[in-house]
């Protein structure tokens, strides 16, 4: 690690991301047990992923305030939400809408943590260390993602959703304490930019897409693919139940993260030798092929898990 402040930033990111993974897995499994409904699992996943779509609305606010204080605030807010979830589960409240609403708020705070952390990375490191620093942050993110996705499934089977949420609250306590100990001299913020100017800058990207035929096509294709990808986040919970329970669910979540990690490293190094068009076609064809193959392996868990992993590689 580069220095003490950067080590705290990486540790906080790793522990905080573990917390994000734990409550997302736990609440997906809990909502399945509570409602036995694929519809409610879908609604829960919308609550988890929708905040990521809304992040562009908060860029100006992040720019205007102390990043370290914001980071502590968003992690503490997640802690408060998880404590509320613990209380509701302990009291056996059976209103799925309340859980979905709280998870949405928690996911919003969790999504805000990542751009805030990214803006802090250049401060404790030298310019020639920035690439390595970003790589370390990425490893902390992806590493904890697939480890705790799998671990959460085992923990749910051992000590129930309530026990897992209590452990999750402990991770956010550690994250808040870690980020509070970061000491960085942040540059003085300039408050001259008007809100209307910021919104106009946001609209520039939409205008570029709307006027370029290729970008319109790629955007439409991405919307369609991500729509079905979002549906997969719902069905993976049902796959886990089909194959035997929360442990299988956790393993499948881990397989998807490992597949993405392999795709971003090993496979990407091979595909970048080709043209963009060739890489794009190979990636999408590979994903489609292996997704189709999951259908024929639906009664053999480990074969299904391996094919599922390969689909995410692409």
C-alpha positions in Angstrom: 0.0 0.0 0.0 1.2 3.5 -0.8 0.7 5.4 2.5 -1.4 5.3 5.7 -4.2 7.5 4.4 -4.5 5.4 1.2 -4.5 2.2 3.2 -7.4 3.5 5.3 -9.2 4.4 2.1 -8.7 0.9 0.6 -9.6 -0.8 3.9 -12.8 1.3 4.2 -13.7 0.5 0.6 -13.2 -3.2 1.1 -15.2 -3.4 4.3 -17.9 -1.1 3.1 -18.3 -3.1 -0.1 -18.5 -6.2 2.0 -21.4 -4.5 3.9 -23.1 -3.6 0.7 -22.9 -7.2 -0.6 -24.1 -8.7 2.6 -27.3 -6.8 3.0 -28.2 -7.0 -0.7 -27.8 -10.8 -0.7 -29.6 -11.1 2.7 -32.5 -8.9 1.7 -33.0 -10.6 -1.6 -33.2 -14.0 0.2 -35.4 -12.6 3.0 -37.9 -11.1 0.5 -38.2 -14.5 -1.2 -38.9 -16.2 2.1 -41.4 -13.4 3.1 -43.4 -13.2 -0.2 -42.5 -16.3 -2.2 -42.9 -14.0 -5.2 -40.6 -13.4 -8.2 -42.4 -10.0 -8.6 -41.2 -8.8 -5.2 -37.7 -10.0 -5.8 -37.7 -8.0 -9.0 -39.0 -4.9 -7.1 -36.2 -5.4 -4.6 -33.6 -5.5 -7.3 -35.0 -2.4 -8.9 -34.5 -0.7 -5.5 -30.9 -2.0 -5.4 -29.8 -0.9 -8.9 -31.9 2.2 -9.5 -29.7 4.5 -7.3 -26.8 3.9 -9.7 -28.9 5.4 -12.5 -29.5 8.5 -10.4 -25.9 9.2 -9.5 -25.5 12.0 -12.1 -27.9 14.1 -10.1 -25.4 14.3 -7.2 -22.2 15.2 -8.9 -22.4 19.0 -8.2 -23.2 18.4 -4.6 -20.2 16.1 -4.2 -18.0 18.7 -5.8 -19.1 21.4 -3.4 -18.4 19.6 -0.1 -15.7 17.9 1.9 -15.3 14.4 0.4 -14.1 12.8 3.6 -17.1 14.1 5.6 -19.5 13.0 2.9 -17.9 9.6 2.9 -18.3 9.2 6.6 -21.9 10.5 6.3 -23.0 8.1 3.6 -21.5 5.1 5.4 -23.1 6.1 8.7 -26.4 6.5 6.9 -26.2 3.0 5.7 -25.5 1.8 9.2 -28.7 3.5 10.4 -30.7 1.9 7.6 -29.3 -1.6 8.4 -30.1 -1.1 12.1 -33.7 -0.3 11.1 -33.8 -3.4 9.0 -32.6 -5.5 12.0 -35.4 -4.0 14.1 -38.1 -4.8 11.5 -36.8 -8.4 10.9 -36.6 -9.0 14.7 -40.2 -7.7 15.2 -41.3 -10.0 12.3 -42.8 -7.1 10.4 -44.3 -8.6 7.2 -44.7 -5.6 4.9 -42.3 -6.0 2.0 -42.8 -2.5 0.8 -41.1 -1.1 3.9 -38.0 -3.4 3.3 -37.8 -2.3 -0.3 -38.0 1.4 0.6 -35.3 1.1 3.2 -33.0 -1.0 0.9 -33.5 1.7 -1.8 -32.3 4.4 0.6 -29.4 2.3 1.7 -28.4 1.5 -1.9 -28.5 5.2 -2.7 -26.1 6.0 0.0 -23.9 3.0 -1.0 -23.8 4.1 -4.6 -22.8 7.6 -3.6 -19.8 6.2 -1.7 -18.0 5.0 -4.8 -17.7 8.3 -6.7 -16.8 10.1 -3.5 -14.0 7.5 -2.9 -12.8 7.9 -6.4 -12.4 11.7 -6.0 -10.3 11.1 -2.9 -7.9 8.6 -4.5 -5.6 11.2 -6.1 -5.1 13.2 -2.9 -3.0 10.8 -0.8 -0.9 9.4 -3.7 1.7 10.8 -6.1 0.7 11.2 -9.8 3.0 8.4 -10.9 1.3 6.1 -8.3 -2.3 6.8 -9.4 -2.7 3.9 -11.8 -1.5 1.4 -9.1 -3.8 3.1 -6.6 -6.8 2.8 -8.8 -5.9 -0.9 -9.4 -5.8 -1.5 -5.7 -9.2 0.2 -5.2 -10.6 -2.0 -8.0 -9.3 -5.1 -6.4 -10.7 -4.1 -3.0 -14.1 -3.6 -4.7 -14.2 -6.7 -6.9 -12.4 -8.9 -4.4 -14.8 -8.3 -1.5 -17.7 -8.5 -4.0 -17.3 -12.1 -5.0 -16.0 -13.3 -1.6 -18.8 -11.8 0.4 -21.5 -12.7 -2.1 -20.6 -16.3 -1.6 -20.0 -16.0 2.1 -23.3 -14.4 2.7 -25.1 -17.4 1.4 -23.3 -19.6 3.8 -23.9 -17.2 6.7 -27.6 -17.1 6.0 -27.8 -20.9 6.2 -25.8 -20.9 9.5 -27.3 -18.0 11.5 -30.4 -16.6 9.6 -31.0 -13.3 7.8 -31.2 -11.5 11.2 -27.8 -12.7 12.2 -26.3 -11.7 8.9 -27.8 -8.2 9.2 -26.2 -7.8 12.6 -22.8 -8.8 11.1 -23.5 -6.3 8.4 -24.1 -3.5 10.8 -20.7 -4.3 12.4 -19.0 -3.8 8.9 -20.4 -0.3 8.6 -19.2 0.5 12.1 -15.7 -0.5 11.0 -16.1 1.5 7.8 -17.2 4.7 9.5 -14.4 4.4 12.1 -11.8 3.8 9.3 -12.9 6.8 7.1 -13.0 9.1 10.2 -9.3 8.4 10.7 -8.3 9.6 7.2 -6.5 13.0 7.4 -6.3 14.7 4.0 -5.8 18.3 2.9 -8.7 18.7 0.5 -8.5 21.6 -2.0 -10.8 24.6 -1.3 -14.0 24.1 -3.2 -15.2 26.8 -5.6 -18.9 27.6 -5.4 -19.1 29.7 -8.5 -20.8 27.1 -10.8 -24.6 27.5 -11.0 -27.0 24.6 -10.8 -28.5 25.4 -14.2 -25.0 25.2 -15.8 -24.4 21.8 -14.2 -27.7 20.5 -15.6 -26.8 21.9 -19.0 -23.5 20.0 -18.9 -25.4 16.8 -18.0 -27.7 17.3 -21.0 -24.7 17.5 -23.4 -24.2 13.7 -23.3 -27.8 13.1 -24.1 -27.6 15.5 -27.0 -24.5 13.7 -28.4 -26.3 10.3 -28.3 -29.4 11.6 -29.9 -27.6 13.1 -32.9 -25.2 10.2 -33.6 -26.8 7.2 -35.3 -24.2 4.7 -34.1 -24.4 5.9 -30.5 -28.2 5.7 -30.7 -28.0 2.1 -31.8 -25.5 1.2 -29.2 -27.5 2.9 -26.5 -30.7 1.1 -27.5 -28.9 -2.3 -27.6 -27.4 -1.6 -24.2 -30.8 -0.7 -22.8 -32.3 -3.9 -24.1 -29.5 -6.1 -22.8 -29.4 -4.4 -19.4 -33.1 -4.9 -19.1 -32.7 -8.6 -19.4 -29.6 -8.5 -17.3 -31.6 -6.9 -14.6 -34.2 -9.7 -14.9 -31.4 -12.2 -14.3 -30.7 -10.6 -10.9 -34.2 -11.6 -10.0 -34.0 -15.2 -11.3 -30.6 -16.0 -9.7 -32.4 -15.9 -6.4 -34.9 -18.4 -7.7 -32.1 -20.5 -9.1 -30.5 -20.6 -5.7 -33.7 -21.9 -4.1 -34.1 -24.4 -6.9 -30.7 -25.9 -6.3 -31.0 -26.1 -2.6 -31.0 -22.8 -0.7 -29.1 -19.7 0.3 -25.6 -21.4 -0.1 -26.3 -22.1 -3.7 -27.6 -18.6 -4.2 -24.4 -17.1 -2.7 -22.2 -19.4 -4.9 -24.0 -18.3 -8.0 -23.6 -14.6 -7.1 -19.9 -15.3 -6.5 -19.6 -17.0 -9.9 -21.0 -13.9 -11.7 -18.4 -11.7 -10.0 -15.5 -14.0 -10.7 -16.6 -14.2 -14.3 -16.7 -10.4 -14.6 -13.2 -10.2 -13.0 -11.8 -12.8 -15.5 -13.5 -11.0 -18.4 -12.0 -7.6 -17.4 -8.5 -9.1 -17.2 -7.7 -12.3 -19.0 -10.2 -12.2 -21.8 -10.0 -8.4 -22.3 -6.3 -8.7 -23.0 -7.0 -11.1 -25.8 -10.0 -9.2 -27.3 -8.2 -5.9 -27.4 -6.0 -7.2 -30.2 -9.2 -7.3 -32.4 -11.2 -4.4 -33.7 -13.9 -2.9 -31.5 -16.6 -4.4 -33.8 -15.1 -7.9 -33.5 -14.7 -7.7 -29.7 -18.3 -6.4 -29.3 -19.7 -9.3 -31.4 -17.6 -12.0 -29.7 -18.5 -10.7 -26.3 -22.3 -10.6 -26.9 -22.3 -13.9 -28.8 -20.3 -15.6 -26.0 -22.7 -14.3 -23.4 -25.7 -15.4 -25.4 -24.3 -18.9 -26.1 -23.5 -19.7 -22.5 -26.8 -18.3 -21.2 -28.6 -20.7 -23.6 -26.4 -23.5 -22.3 -27.6 -22.8 -18.7 -31.0 -24.1 -19.7 -29.7 -27.6 -20.5 -27.8 -27.8 -17.2 -30.7 -26.7 -15.0 -30.7 -30.0 -13.0 -26.9 -30.2 -12.3 -25.8 -27.4 -10.0 -22.0 -27.3 -10.5 -22.3 -27.6 -14.3 -24.9 -24.8 -14.2 -22.6 -22.7 -12.0 -19.6 -23.1 -14.3 -21.6 -22.3 -17.4 -23.1 -19.3 -15.5 -19.6 -18.1 -14.7 -18.5 -18.4 -18.3 -21.5 -16.3 -19.5 -20.3 -13.5 -17.2 -16.7 -13.7 -18.6 -18.1 -12.4 -21.9 
